[in-house]
Amino acid sequence: YIALDTNSNGTPPHAVFTVTASPAPASLPTPGATIASIEFGFTGPKTLHDGELVRFVNDGYLVHMDVWAKTKNMADAKELVKLLRGGVQGGKKLNKLITAEGGFANPMSSGGMLQETITESPGIYVQACFMDTQDGRPHTELGMERIIRIVK
């Protein structure tokens, strides 16, 4: 591997290093929930808790992202899902429905895993993957989005 400092002027400072497997790897804490990405959908609970430790995994063969868009209410979330499945990826229609956006795991290779504590405020969210298929369609057009809730 190589570490590169891209914030420097001129030739960036760098270092070459090797990563080896640990003879005694640390174990991760047990998550409260596990969300999996798999072609072309998400599995796991549809309700997460603010402050909960959640494991995000890619159980599929393709690279996936796990992003979210917060909506004001369930009706807006359902409309957002409908637009995403119809191929809409931007513009005023989507912007009117979304009050905040962010990501859980973005992007994640096949077999990838991360754990994070949910810090998003309680509300209704649309979870989605915008990676493209080989024919150029985003995974959202194939049903890779769902409505989730975050509660206290």
C-alpha positions, 0 to 999 in steps of 0.5 A, spaced: 500 500 500 501 507 499 499 513 503 499 519 499 498 526 502 494 530 497 493 536 501 501 538 500 504 543 495 508 540 489 510 533 490 506 530 495 509 526 501 508 519 501 510 512 504 509 505 502 507 500 507 505 492 508 498 490 511 498 483 514 493 479 518 493 480 525 494 473 529 489 475 534 484 480 531 479 484 535 472 482 535 467 487 533 461 489 539 455 485 537 450 490 533 443 491 535 441 490 528 444 488 521 442 491 514 444 487 508 445 490 501 443 484 496 441 484 489 437 488 488 434 490 495 435 491 502 434 486 508 434 487 515 429 491 520 425 497 517 426 500 524 432 503 527 433 506 534 437 513 535 443 511 538 443 503 536 449 500 533 448 497 526 452 493 522 451 494 514 454 488 510 454 487 502 451 480 501 451 481 494 456 480 488 455 487 486 458 494 489 452 497 493 451 504 496 447 504 502 444 512 502 438 515 505 433 521 504 429 523 510 422 525 508 417 529 512 412 523 512 410 517 510 406 519 504 412 523 501 416 517 502 412 513 498 412 518 493 420 518 493 420 511 492 415 511 486 419 516 483 426 513 484 423 506 481 421 510 475 428 513 474 427 520 477 434 521 480 434 529 481 430 535 480 425 539 483 420 533 484 425 529 488 428 536 492 421 537 494 420 530 498 427 530 501 428 534 508 435 531 509 440 526 506 446 522 508 449 515 507 450 509 511 455 505 507 457 508 501 460 505 496 461 497 499 464 492 495 462 485 495 463 482 502 464 489 505 462 490 512 462 496 517 458 498 524 456 505 526 452 508 531 445 511 528 445 518 529 440 520 525 434 524 528 427 520 529 423 520 522 421 517 516 427 515 511 428 512 504 434 507 504 437 507 497 442 504 492 444 509 486 450 504 483 449 503 476 448 496 473 452 494 466 446 497 462 447 503 466 440 503 470 441 505 477 439 500 482 433 504 484 430 502 478 430 495 480 427 496 486 433 497 491 430 502 495 425 501 501 422 506 507 425 505 514 424 509 520 428 511 525 425 512 532 428 514 539 
